[in-house]
C-alpha cells in the first residue's frame, strides 16, 4: 500500500469517527474511543477485503467500501460497549 492511500484511509476513518461522535455525542473520552474504534475497524475491513480480493468501492489499493463498513461496525460496537456502567456499591 502506498503512503497516499494510507493517508487517505486515515483521513476517511478519522472523519467517520468524528461524524459518529457528533451524532452520538459525549466527551473527550468518547471521542478518543470513537477515533480508535474507527481506525481499527477501517484497518480490519481493508485487510479482509485485501485477503478476499474484493474490490467494492476501491480507490487504487485502498478498499474504501469494506473498510468503511468495518469502521462503522466497530463504531457501533464501541458505542454499545461504552453504554455499560459499573455497579455502584
N, CA and C atoms as a LAMMPS dump frame, in Angstrom:
ITEM: TIMESTEP
0
ITEM: NUMBER OF ATOMS
267
ITEM: BOX BOUNDS ff ff ff
-5.0000000000000000e+02 5.0000000000000000e+02
-5.0000000000000000e+02 5.0000000000000000e+02
-5.0000000000000000e+02 5.0000000000000000e+02
ITEM: ATOMS id mol type element x y z
1 1 1 N 0.847 -1.165 0
2 1 2 C 0 0 0
3 1 3 C 0.898 1.235 0
4 2 1 N 0.486 2.233 -0.725
5 2 2 C 1.28 3.451 -0.852
6 2 3 C 0.988 4.418 0.301
7 3 1 N 1.884 5.354 0.494
8 3 2 C 1.712 6.347 1.556
9 3 3 C 0.48 7.221 1.311
10 4 1 N 0.211 7.666 0.072
11 4 2 C -1.014 8.446 -0.138
12 4 3 C -2.287 7.663 0.187
13 5 1 N -2.317 6.36 -0.101
14 5 2 C -3.517 5.584 0.229
15 5 3 C -3.644 5.394 1.738
16 6 1 N -2.527 5.257 2.432
17 6 2 C -2.578 5.187 3.899
18 6 3 C -3.117 6.498 4.478
19 7 1 N -2.644 7.612 3.939
20 7 2 C -3.107 8.909 4.406
21 7 3 C -4.591 9.103 4.12
22 8 1 N -5.033 8.702 2.934
23 8 2 C -6.454 8.809 2.592
24 8 3 C -7.299 7.927 3.515
25 9 1 N -6.846 6.717 3.777
26 9 2 C -7.567 5.836 4.698
27 9 3 C -7.633 6.414 6.102
28 10 1 N -6.538 7.014 6.563
29 10 2 C -6.522 7.644 7.879
30 10 3 C -7.503 8.81 7.94
31 11 1 N -7.544 9.61 6.895
32 11 2 C -8.45 10.77 6.854
33 11 3 C -9.905 10.31 6.829
34 12 1 N -10.21 9.322 6.001
35 12 2 C -11.594 8.839 5.902
36 12 3 C -12.046 8.213 7.212
37 13 1 N -11.2 7.389 7.822
38 13 2 C -11.591 6.758 9.083
39 13 3 C -11.716 7.79 10.199
40 14 1 N -10.878 8.813 10.194
41 14 2 C -10.99 9.876 11.188
42 14 3 C -12.294 10.643 11.012
43 15 1 N -12.654 10.935 9.761
44 15 2 C -13.916 11.632 9.512
45 15 3 C -15.119 10.782 9.933
46 16 1 N -15.045 9.472 9.727
47 16 2 C -16.127 8.595 10.179
48 16 3 C -16.248 8.615 11.696
49 17 1 N -15.106 8.567 12.388
50 17 2 C -15.122 8.625 13.848
51 17 3 C -15.635 9.955 14.368
52 18 1 N -15.215 11.051 13.74
53 18 2 C -15.693 12.369 14.156
54 18 3 C -17.183 12.536 13.886
55 19 1 N -17.633 12.067 12.735
56 19 2 C -19.062 12.14 12.429
57 19 3 C -19.898 11.335 13.409
58 20 1 N -19.398 10.166 13.783
59 20 2 C -20.111 9.339 14.754
60 20 3 C -20.158 10.031 16.106
61 21 1 N -19.064 10.7 16.48
62 21 2 C -19.029 11.423 17.751
63 21 3 C -20.007 12.6 17.734
64 22 1 N -20.095 13.299 16.624
65 22 2 C -21.052 14.402 16.515
66 22 3 C -22.475 13.878 16.622
67 23 1 N -22.728 12.718 16.021
68 23 2 C -24.073 12.131 16.033
69 23 3 C -24.445 11.631 17.422
70 24 1 N -23.548 10.897 18.084
71 24 2 C -23.868 10.29 19.375
72 24 3 C -23.509 11.161 20.569
73 25 1 N -22.58 12.072 20.406
74 25 2 C -22.214 12.971 21.498
75 25 3 C -21.279 12.317 22.494
76 26 1 N -20.961 13.053 23.538
77 26 2 C -20.067 12.56 24.573
78 26 3 C -18.887 13.495 24.745
79 27 1 N -18.059 13.162 25.7
80 27 2 C -16.905 13.991 25.999
81 27 3 C -15.674 13.58 25.213
82 28 1 N -14.532 14.027 25.723
83 28 2 C -13.263 13.746 25.058
84 28 3 C -12.919 12.255 25.093
85 29 1 N -13.311 11.588 26.164
86 29 2 C -13.062 10.152 26.259
87 29 3 C -13.797 9.365 25.183
88 30 1 N -15.033 9.737 24.958
89 30 2 C -15.811 9.074 23.901
90 30 3 C -15.239 9.39 22.52
91 31 1 N -14.78 10.631 22.334
92 31 2 C -14.168 10.993 21.057
93 31 3 C -12.951 10.121 20.788
94 32 1 N -12.108 9.938 21.785
95 32 2 C -10.935 9.084 21.637
96 32 3 C -11.345 7.641 21.348
97 33 1 N -12.359 7.146 22.059
98 33 2 C -12.853 5.79 21.82
99 33 3 C -13.348 5.643 20.389
100 34 1 N -14.13 6.603 19.924
101 34 2 C -14.683 6.521 18.574
102 34 3 C -13.59 6.597 17.515
103 35 1 N -12.593 7.437 17.723
104 35 2 C -11.499 7.514 16.764
105 35 3 C -10.718 6.206 16.716
106 36 1 N -10.403 5.656 17.874
107 36 2 C -9.665 4.382 17.906
108 36 3 C -10.47 3.251 17.269
109 37 1 N -11.747 3.184 17.597
110 37 2 C -12.575 2.125 17.019
111 37 3 C -12.705 2.297 15.507
112 38 1 N -12.786 3.52 15.043
113 38 2 C -12.895 3.771 13.613
114 38 3 C -11.607 3.37 12.896
115 39 1 N -10.454 3.722 13.459
116 39 2 C -9.184 3.358 12.841
117 39 3 C -8.999 1.852 12.813
118 40 1 N -9.326 1.191 13.926
119 40 2 C -9.174 -0.264 13.99
120 40 3 C -10.115 -0.948 13.011
121 41 1 N -11.375 -0.542 12.997
122 41 2 C -12.351 -1.14 12.095
123 41 3 C -12.017 -0.915 10.636
124 42 1 N -11.502 0.272 10.311
125 42 2 C -11.121 0.573 8.94
126 42 3 C -9.978 -0.337 8.508
127 43 1 N -9.016 -0.507 9.378
128 43 2 C -7.892 -1.386 9.067
129 43 3 C -8.316 -2.832 8.904
130 44 1 N -9.177 -3.301 9.783
131 44 2 C -9.659 -4.682 9.692
132 44 3 C -10.477 -4.883 8.428
133 45 1 N -11.349 -3.941 8.12
134 45 2 C -12.16 -4.043 6.907
135 45 3 C -11.31 -4.051 5.651
136 46 1 N -10.301 -3.206 5.619
137 46 2 C -9.406 -3.178 4.466
138 46 3 C -8.624 -4.488 4.358
139 47 1 N -8.154 -4.994 5.482
140 47 2 C -7.394 -6.242 5.484
141 47 3 C -8.246 -7.409 4.981
142 48 1 N -9.49 -7.484 5.437
143 48 2 C -10.383 -8.563 4.988
144 48 3 C -10.635 -8.445 3.485
145 49 1 N -10.88 -7.238 3.006
146 49 2 C -11.105 -7.04 1.571
147 49 3 C -9.862 -7.407 0.771
148 50 1 N -8.702 -7.097 1.309
149 50 2 C -7.446 -7.432 0.635
150 50 3 C -7.249 -8.945 0.563
151 51 1 N -7.544 -9.639 1.671
152 51 2 C -7.35 -11.089 1.697
153 51 3 C -8.349 -11.821 0.814
154 52 1 N -9.573 -11.332 0.756
155 52 2 C -10.611 -11.976 -0.059
156 52 3 C -10.633 -11.461 -1.496
157 53 1 N -9.774 -10.466 -1.779
158 53 2 C -9.667 -9.886 -3.112
159 53 3 C -10.991 -9.304 -3.597
160 54 1 N -11.686 -8.594 -2.693
161 54 2 C -12.931 -7.912 -3.052
162 54 3 C -12.601 -6.473 -3.397
163 55 1 N -13.182 -5.967 -4.453
164 55 2 C -12.875 -4.621 -4.924
165 55 3 C -14.089 -3.713 -4.893
166 56 1 N -14.898 -3.815 -3.878
167 56 2 C -16.081 -2.957 -3.739
168 56 3 C -15.648 -1.554 -3.345
169 57 1 N -15.925 -0.589 -4.19
170 57 2 C -15.623 0.828 -3.958
171 57 3 C -14.155 1.052 -3.602
172 58 1 N -13.28 0.552 -4.43
173 58 2 C -11.846 0.721 -4.212
174 58 3 C -11.339 1.963 -4.922
175 59 1 N -10.383 2.61 -4.296
176 59 2 C -9.664 3.709 -4.917
177 59 3 C -8.196 3.311 -4.882
178 60 1 N -7.687 2.908 -6.007
179 60 2 C -6.318 2.413 -6.066
180 60 3 C -6.189 1.171 -5.205
181 61 1 N -5.188 1.119 -4.342
182 61 2 C -5.013 -0.055 -3.492
183 61 3 C -5.875 -0.04 -2.222
184 62 1 N -6.64 1.021 -2.029
185 62 2 C -7.438 1.169 -0.809
186 62 3 C -8.868 0.7 -1.051
187 63 1 N -9.323 -0.258 -0.266
188 63 2 C -10.676 -0.813 -0.367
189 63 3 C -11.603 -0.028 0.564
190 64 1 N -12.069 1.112 0.091
191 64 2 C -12.823 2.034 0.937
192 64 3 C -14.185 1.469 1.337
193 65 1 N -14.844 0.75 0.444
194 65 2 C -16.184 0.242 0.728
195 65 3 C -16.225 -0.673 1.937
196 66 1 N -15.459 -1.753 1.891
197 66 2 C -15.467 -2.689 3.02
198 66 3 C -14.75 -2.123 4.239
199 67 1 N -13.755 -1.278 4.017
200 67 2 C -13.074 -0.656 5.152
201 67 3 C -14.026 0.267 5.91
202 68 1 N -14.865 0.999 5.186
203 68 2 C -15.841 1.881 5.839
204 68 3 C -16.892 1.069 6.583
205 69 1 N -17.313 -0.042 5.998
206 69 2 C -18.269 -0.905 6.707
207 69 3 C -17.65 -1.466 7.973
208 70 1 N -16.381 -1.866 7.916
209 70 2 C -15.692 -2.348 9.113
210 70 3 C -15.573 -1.271 10.162
211 71 1 N -15.305 -0.058 9.718
212 71 2 C -15.207 1.069 10.638
213 71 3 C -16.54 1.332 11.333
214 72 1 N -17.619 1.342 10.572
215 72 2 C -18.942 1.593 11.154
216 72 3 C -19.358 0.474 12.108
217 73 1 N -19.036 -0.768 11.765
218 73 2 C -19.364 -1.878 12.662
219 73 3 C -18.611 -1.739 13.982
220 74 1 N -17.335 -1.386 13.914
221 74 2 C -16.562 -1.198 15.145
222 74 3 C -17.045 0.013 15.938
223 75 1 N -17.478 1.056 15.252
224 75 2 C -18.006 2.224 15.949
225 75 3 C -19.272 1.878 16.724
226 76 1 N -20.187 1.149 16.103
227 76 2 C -21.406 0.765 16.816
228 76 3 C -21.089 -0.191 17.964
229 77 1 N -20.125 -1.085 17.772
230 77 2 C -19.721 -1.994 18.839
231 77 3 C -19.095 -1.22 19.996
232 78 1 N -18.234 -0.255 19.687
233 78 2 C -17.612 0.563 20.729
234 78 3 C -18.628 1.404 21.473
235 79 1 N -19.604 1.931 20.754
236 79 2 C -20.661 2.709 21.412
237 79 3 C -21.476 1.813 22.341
238 80 1 N -21.785 0.623 21.883
239 80 2 C -22.536 -0.316 22.716
240 80 3 C -21.746 -0.66 23.974
241 81 1 N -20.439 -0.878 23.829
242 81 2 C -19.614 -1.17 24.997
243 81 3 C -19.527 0.017 25.947
244 82 1 N -19.562 1.223 25.421
245 82 2 C -19.439 2.401 26.276
246 82 3 C -20.703 2.667 27.081
247 83 1 N -21.802 2.031 26.733
248 83 2 C -23.046 2.234 27.482
249 83 3 C -23.087 1.434 28.778
250 84 1 N -22.2 0.475 28.935
251 84 2 C -22.158 -0.342 30.132
252 84 3 C -21.584 0.49 31.281
253 85 1 N -22.29 0.535 32.386
254 85 2 C -21.832 1.288 33.543
255 85 3 C -21.523 0.326 34.677
256 86 1 N -20.428 0.559 35.4
257 86 2 C -20.078 -0.334 36.505
258 86 3 C -21.09 -0.2 37.643
259 87 1 N -21.244 -1.291 38.386
260 87 2 C -22.162 -1.269 39.53
261 87 3 C -21.583 -0.403 40.637
262 88 1 N -22.449 0.356 41.28
263 88 2 C -22.024 1.201 42.39
264 88 3 C -22.464 0.536 43.677
265 89 1 N -21.554 0.461 44.637
266 89 2 C -21.866 -0.186 45.921
267 89 3 C -22.231 0.84 46.951
